[in-house]
Structure formats: C-alpha cells, structure tokens
Amino acid sequence: MTRLLLIRHGETDYNSNRRYCGFSNPSLNAFGISQARSLAKQLKDFDVVAAYSSDLLRAVQTTEFLFPGYQIKTMLDFRELNFGIFEGLNYSEIMERYPRLYQDWIRDPSNVLLPNGEEFGEFRKRVSSALSSIISLNRNKTIALVTHSGPIKLILCEVLGYGLERFWEVNHENAAFSIIDYPEGCTPIAIRINES
C-alpha cells in the first residue's frame, strides 16, 4: 500500500493577513518557521522515502524543515491556483473592487475564470496528473507532499467523493497534515485530515 502525507506549508505574512497568495512567492514568516519545526517532530516517526514539494518558496522552506537531508523533488504542477487579479488582496479589498465577480467565483469556482488567473479545469488537471505520477512512482512506499490549500482541497475532494461544489467546505490549516492510503486496486482512503 502507498501512503501519502499531504502537508500544507507553514504560515506566511500573506496568510496572517488573509491575502490570496497563489503564484506569489513569499517566504515563511517567523510563526511559519516555528510551525514547520513543530510539525517536523510529529512526522519524524513516519518512514518517508521521498519528499515532494511545490516549487514555491513557502512550500520548499517547509519541506526543508520537515525532511532535512532529503533530496527534495520540486514540482511546478503542485503550485497553488493562480488567483489572477485577486492575488495579494484580502477579502475586504476584493469585495470593494470586485464584489460580483468574487461572489460568482465563490459560488462556482470551476466555471468562473478570474481575469489574469488560471482556469480551474487546468488547475485540477495539473494537480491530478502530478499526483498520479508520484503515486505510480512510489508504489508500496510512504511519501510526503508539501503544497498549498488549493491542491490539498482538490485532492481531498477527490478522495472523499465530494464534487467541486464542496471545494470550499474542505479546510486545511497551515502546517497541518493529512494521511491518505492508496491500497492496490482500491479507492484511496483518508486516514487523517487536517491534523497539526
């Protein structure tokens, strides 16, 4: 059986200020570093053979704290959704500038394209394809993936059998982890979700 540790990166200043980060590339803040160090102690007993990460700095830094000495495999396909004109803005700023667009997007993210952003279907396709690839490469092993809220929500929606209309219902905090098992020939099973 293949086991995936699905991990969200530690906190950044964008997170603490509730700003959409997407393809923006901030580093972990002091609290995010503390979170990563604390999580590393919790994960030390897992026999992780390979560590994968989004190529964005906040994910790479978290992975380095969690798995020192590993050759980290960074993958652009595990980046967060590109939020286009929402990048760097918080809820109040978005509601002031783009209230209708924001409400439409929250109601139906898979069918509303944010200007200068990424089409949701493409986002889903790249994350799903990259995940299938790393699961196939690591059969019957335990691997770790450090990524962002959006990719984690997509993966968990798939495992839990949720449609994308429930995308916003899935919560995964900074520096929290989930465990998904992939038994041979069976559907994946979420063992733990959003633990910190």
Contacts in CASP RR format, 6 or more apart in sequence:
PFRMAT RR
TARGET T0000
AUTHOR 0000-0000-0000
METHOD contacts of the structure
MODEL  1
MTRLLLIRHGETDYNSNRRYCGFSNPSLNAFGISQARSLAKQLKDFDVVA
AYSSDLLRAVQTTEFLFPGYQIKTMLDFRELNFGIFEGLNYSEIMERYPR
LYQDWIRDPSNVLLPNGEEFGEFRKRVSSALSSIISLNRNKTIALVTHSG
PIKLILCEVLGYGLERFWEVNHENAAFSIIDYPEGCTPIAIRINES
1 140 0 8 1.000
1 181 0 8 1.000
1 182 0 8 1.000
1 183 0 8 1.000
1 184 0 8 1.000
2 135 0 8 1.000
2 138 0 8 1.000
2 139 0 8 1.000
2 140 0 8 1.000
2 141 0 8 1.000
2 142 0 8 1.000
2 143 0 8 1.000
2 181 0 8 1.000
2 182 0 8 1.000
3 141 0 8 1.000
3 142 0 8 1.000
3 143 0 8 1.000
3 179 0 8 1.000
3 180 0 8 1.000
3 181 0 8 1.000
3 182 0 8 1.000
4 135 0 8 1.000
4 142 0 8 1.000
4 143 0 8 1.000
4 144 0 8 1.000
4 145 0 8 1.000
4 179 0 8 1.000
4 180 0 8 1.000
4 181 0 8 1.000
4 182 0 8 1.000
5 43 0 8 1.000
5 46 0 8 1.000
5 48 0 8 1.000
5 142 0 8 1.000
5 143 0 8 1.000
5 144 0 8 1.000
5 145 0 8 1.000
5 177 0 8 1.000
5 178 0 8 1.000
5 179 0 8 1.000
6 145 0 8 1.000
6 147 0 8 1.000
6 152 0 8 1.000
6 155 0 8 1.000
6 156 0 8 1.000
6 177 0 8 1.000
6 178 0 8 1.000
6 179 0 8 1.000
6 180 0 8 1.000
7 39 0 8 1.000
7 43 0 8 1.000
7 62 0 8 1.000
7 66 0 8 1.000
7 144 0 8 1.000
7 145 0 8 1.000
7 146 0 8 1.000
7 147 0 8 1.000
7 175 0 8 1.000
7 176 0 8 1.000
7 177 0 8 1.000
7 178 0 8 1.000
8 146 0 8 1.000
8 147 0 8 1.000
8 148 0 8 1.000
8 149 0 8 1.000
8 152 0 8 1.000
8 172 0 8 1.000
8 173 0 8 1.000
8 174 0 8 1.000
8 175 0 8 1.000
8 176 0 8 1.000
8 177 0 8 1.000
9 28 0 8 1.000
9 36 0 8 1.000
9 54 0 8 1.000
9 58 0 8 1.000
9 59 0 8 1.000
9 61 0 8 1.000
9 62 0 8 1.000
9 146 0 8 1.000
9 147 0 8 1.000
9 148 0 8 1.000
9 174 0 8 1.000
9 175 0 8 1.000
10 28 0 8 1.000
10 32 0 8 1.000
10 33 0 8 1.000
10 35 0 8 1.000
10 36 0 8 1.000
10 58 0 8 1.000
10 62 0 8 1.000
10 174 0 8 1.000
10 175 0 8 1.000
11 28 0 8 1.000
11 29 0 8 1.000
11 31 0 8 1.000
11 32 0 8 1.000
11 35 0 8 1.000
11 174 0 8 1.000
11 175 0 8 1.000
12 21 0 8 1.000
12 26 0 8 1.000
12 27 0 8 1.000
12 28 0 8 1.000
12 29 0 8 1.000
12 32 0 8 1.000
12 58 0 8 1.000
13 26 0 8 1.000
13 29 0 8 1.000
14 20 0 8 1.000
14 21 0 8 1.000
14 24 0 8 1.000
14 26 0 8 1.000
14 88 0 8 1.000
15 21 0 8 1.000
15 174 0 8 1.000
16 29 0 8 1.000
16 31 0 8 1.000
17 90 0 8 1.000
18 90 0 8 1.000
18 91 0 8 1.000
19 88 0 8 1.000
19 89 0 8 1.000
19 90 0 8 1.000
20 83 0 8 1.000
20 86 0 8 1.000
20 87 0 8 1.000
20 88 0 8 1.000
20 89 0 8 1.000
20 90 0 8 1.000
20 94 0 8 1.000
21 58 0 8 1.000
21 80 0 8 1.000
21 83 0 8 1.000
21 87 0 8 1.000
21 88 0 8 1.000
21 148 0 8 1.000
22 79 0 8 1.000
22 80 0 8 1.000
22 81 0 8 1.000
22 82 0 8 1.000
22 83 0 8 1.000
22 87 0 8 1.000
22 148 0 8 1.000
23 56 0 8 1.000
23 79 0 8 1.000
23 80 0 8 1.000
23 82 0 8 1.000
23 83 0 8 1.000
23 87 0 8 1.000
24 87 0 8 1.000
24 88 0 8 1.000
25 56 0 8 1.000
25 57 0 8 1.000
25 58 0 8 1.000
26 57 0 8 1.000
26 58 0 8 1.000
27 57 0 8 1.000
27 58 0 8 1.000
27 61 0 8 1.000
28 36 0 8 1.000
28 58 0 8 1.000
28 61 0 8 1.000
28 62 0 8 1.000
32 62 0 8 1.000
32 174 0 8 1.000
32 175 0 8 1.000
33 61 0 8 1.000
33 65 0 8 1.000
35 174 0 8 1.000
35 175 0 8 1.000
35 196 0 8 1.000
36 61 0 8 1.000
36 62 0 8 1.000
36 65 0 8 1.000
36 66 0 8 1.000
36 175 0 8 1.000
37 65 0 8 1.000
38 175 0 8 1.000
39 65 0 8 1.000
39 66 0 8 1.000
39 175 0 8 1.000
39 177 0 8 1.000
39 196 0 8 1.000
40 65 0 8 1.000
40 66 0 8 1.000
40 67 0 8 1.000
40 68 0 8 1.000
42 177 0 8 1.000
43 66 0 8 1.000
43 144 0 8 1.000
43 177 0 8 1.000
46 142 0 8 1.000
46 144 0 8 1.000
47 142 0 8 1.000
48 67 0 8 1.000
48 70 0 8 1.000
48 142 0 8 1.000
48 143 0 8 1.000
48 144 0 8 1.000
49 138 0 8 1.000
49 141 0 8 1.000
49 142 0 8 1.000
49 143 0 8 1.000
50 70 0 8 1.000
50 73 0 8 1.000
50 134 0 8 1.000
50 137 0 8 1.000
50 138 0 8 1.000
50 141 0 8 1.000
50 143 0 8 1.000
50 144 0 8 1.000
51 63 0 8 1.000
51 66 0 8 1.000
51 67 0 8 1.000
51 70 0 8 1.000
51 71 0 8 1.000
51 72 0 8 1.000
51 73 0 8 1.000
51 143 0 8 1.000
51 144 0 8 1.000
51 146 0 8 1.000
52 72 0 8 1.000
52 73 0 8 1.000
52 74 0 8 1.000
52 75 0 8 1.000
52 78 0 8 1.000
52 134 0 8 1.000
52 143 0 8 1.000
52 144 0 8 1.000
52 145 0 8 1.000
52 146 0 8 1.000
53 59 0 8 1.000
53 60 0 8 1.000
53 62 0 8 1.000
53 63 0 8 1.000
53 72 0 8 1.000
53 73 0 8 1.000
53 74 0 8 1.000
53 75 0 8 1.000
53 78 0 8 1.000
53 145 0 8 1.000
53 146 0 8 1.000
53 147 0 8 1.000
54 60 0 8 1.000
54 74 0 8 1.000
54 75 0 8 1.000
54 76 0 8 1.000
54 78 0 8 1.000
54 79 0 8 1.000
54 80 0 8 1.000
54 146 0 8 1.000
54 147 0 8 1.000
54 148 0 8 1.000
54 151 0 8 1.000
55 74 0 8 1.000
55 75 0 8 1.000
55 76 0 8 1.000
55 78 0 8 1.000
55 79 0 8 1.000
56 79 0 8 1.000
56 80 0 8 1.000
56 148 0 8 1.000
59 78 0 8 1.000
59 146 0 8 1.000
59 147 0 8 1.000
59 148 0 8 1.000
60 72 0 8 1.000
60 74 0 8 1.000
60 146 0 8 1.000
62 146 0 8 1.000
62 175 0 8 1.000
63 70 0 8 1.000
63 72 0 8 1.000
63 144 0 8 1.000
63 146 0 8 1.000
64 72 0 8 1.000
66 144 0 8 1.000
66 146 0 8 1.000
67 144 0 8 1.000
75 130 0 8 1.000
75 134 0 8 1.000
77 126 0 8 1.000
77 127 0 8 1.000
77 129 0 8 1.000
77 130 0 8 1.000
78 127 0 8 1.000
78 130 0 8 1.000
78 145 0 8 1.000
78 147 0 8 1.000
78 148 0 8 1.000
78 151 0 8 1.000
79 147 0 8 1.000
79 148 0 8 1.000
79 151 0 8 1.000
80 147 0 8 1.000
80 148 0 8 1.000
80 149 0 8 1.000
80 150 0 8 1.000
80 151 0 8 1.000
81 118 0 8 1.000
81 120 0 8 1.000
81 123 0 8 1.000
81 150 0 8 1.000
82 116 0 8 1.000
82 117 0 8 1.000
82 118 0 8 1.000
82 123 0 8 1.000
83 114 0 8 1.000
83 117 0 8 1.000
83 118 0 8 1.000
84 114 0 8 1.000
84 115 0 8 1.000
84 116 0 8 1.000
84 117 0 8 1.000
84 118 0 8 1.000
85 98 0 8 1.000
85 114 0 8 1.000
85 115 0 8 1.000
85 116 0 8 1.000
85 117 0 8 1.000
86 94 0 8 1.000
86 98 0 8 1.000
86 102 0 8 1.000
86 114 0 8 1.000
89 97 0 8 1.000
94 102 0 8 1.000
95 102 0 8 1.000
101 112 0 8 1.000
101 114 0 8 1.000
104 112 0 8 1.000
105 112 0 8 1.000
105 114 0 8 1.000
106 168 0 8 1.000
108 165 0 8 1.000
109 120 0 8 1.000
109 164 0 8 1.000
109 167 0 8 1.000
109 168 0 8 1.000
110 120 0 8 1.000
110 121 0 8 1.000
110 124 0 8 1.000
110 164 0 8 1.000
110 167 0 8 1.000
111 120 0 8 1.000
112 120 0 8 1.000
113 119 0 8 1.000
113 120 0 8 1.000
120 164 0 8 1.000
123 154 0 8 1.000
124 154 0 8 1.000
124 164 0 8 1.000
127 151 0 8 1.000
127 154 0 8 1.000
127 155 0 8 1.000
128 154 0 8 1.000
128 158 0 8 1.000
131 145 0 8 1.000
131 155 0 8 1.000
134 143 0 8 1.000
134 145 0 8 1.000
135 182 0 8 1.000
139 184 0 8 1.000
140 184 0 8 1.000
149 172 0 8 1.000
152 170 0 8 1.000
152 172 0 8 1.000
152 178 0 8 1.000
153 167 0 8 1.000
153 168 0 8 1.000
153 170 0 8 1.000
153 172 0 8 1.000
154 167 0 8 1.000
155 180 0 8 1.000
156 162 0 8 1.000
156 170 0 8 1.000
156 172 0 8 1.000
156 178 0 8 1.000
156 190 0 8 1.000
156 193 0 8 1.000
157 163 0 8 1.000
157 164 0 8 1.000
157 166 0 8 1.000
157 167 0 8 1.000
157 170 0 8 1.000
158 188 0 8 1.000
159 180 0 8 1.000
159 187 0 8 1.000
159 188 0 8 1.000
159 189 0 8 1.000
159 190 0 8 1.000
160 170 0 8 1.000
160 190 0 8 1.000
162 169 0 8 1.000
162 170 0 8 1.000
171 194 0 8 1.000
172 178 0 8 1.000
172 193 0 8 1.000
172 194 0 8 1.000
173 194 0 8 1.000
173 196 0 8 1.000
175 196 0 8 1.000
176 194 0 8 1.000
176 195 0 8 1.000
176 196 0 8 1.000
177 192 0 8 1.000
177 194 0 8 1.000
177 195 0 8 1.000
177 196 0 8 1.000
178 190 0 8 1.000
178 192 0 8 1.000
178 193 0 8 1.000
178 194 0 8 1.000
178 195 0 8 1.000
179 190 0 8 1.000
179 191 0 8 1.000
179 192 0 8 1.000
180 188 0 8 1.000
180 189 0 8 1.000
180 190 0 8 1.000
180 191 0 8 1.000
181 188 0 8 1.000
181 189 0 8 1.000
181 191 0 8 1.000
182 188 0 8 1.000
183 189 0 8 1.000
END
